[in-house]
């Protein structure tokens, strides 16, 4: 049985959100590694709010694009 189109779209948006969030975390880790700084959990806790906001904004762009193409 396949899922409803709306459910598939919401799952796709959640996947995009996770991808943007993980890309941000990987970017922070890469920058700290290149600079020779230790990669600790504290480095991510300081920036998690910013990462969540940016991932949310990028996902919102994805949502609006999908909703425009649905019409």
C-alpha positions in Angstrom: 0.0 0.0 0.0 1.4 3.4 -0.9 1.3 6.5 1.2 -0.9 9.5 0.3 0.9 12.2 -1.7 0.7 14.7 1.2 2.4 12.2 3.5 5.2 11.6 1.0 5.7 15.3 0.6 5.9 15.9 4.4 8.4 13.0 4.7 10.5 14.6 1.9 10.5 17.9 3.7 11.7 16.3 6.9 14.5 14.5 5.0 15.5 17.9 3.5 15.5 19.4 6.9 17.8 16.6 8.3 20.1 16.9 5.3 20.5 20.7 5.8 21.1 20.2 9.5 23.7 17.4 9.0 25.4 19.5 6.4 25.7 22.3 8.8 27.1 20.1 11.5 29.6 18.6 9.1 30.6 22.1 8.0 31.3 23.2 11.5 33.3 20.0 12.2 35.3 20.5 9.0 36.1 24.1 9.8 37.2 23.2 13.3 39.3 20.3 12.0 41.0 22.5 9.4 41.8 25.1 12.1 43.2 22.5 14.3 40.6 23.1 17.0 39.2 20.1 19.0 35.8 18.9 17.8 33.7 18.7 21.0 30.0 18.6 21.7 30.3 22.1 23.2 31.2 23.5 19.8 27.9 22.3 18.4 25.7 23.2 21.4 26.8 26.8 21.0 25.7 26.8 17.3 22.7 24.4 17.4 20.1 27.2 17.5 21.7 28.9 14.4 21.9 25.5 12.6 18.2 24.9 13.4 17.2 28.3 12.1 19.2 28.0 8.8 17.9 24.4 8.3 14.4 25.7 8.9 14.8 28.6 6.4 16.2 26.3 3.7 13.4 23.8 4.3 10.8 26.6 4.1 12.2 27.5 0.6 11.9 23.8 -0.4 8.3 23.7 0.9 7.2 26.8 -0.9 8.8 25.5 -4.1 7.0 22.2 -3.8 3.7 23.9 -3.0 4.0 26.2 -6.0 4.6 23.3 -8.4 1.6 21.4 -7.0 -0.8 24.0 -8.3 
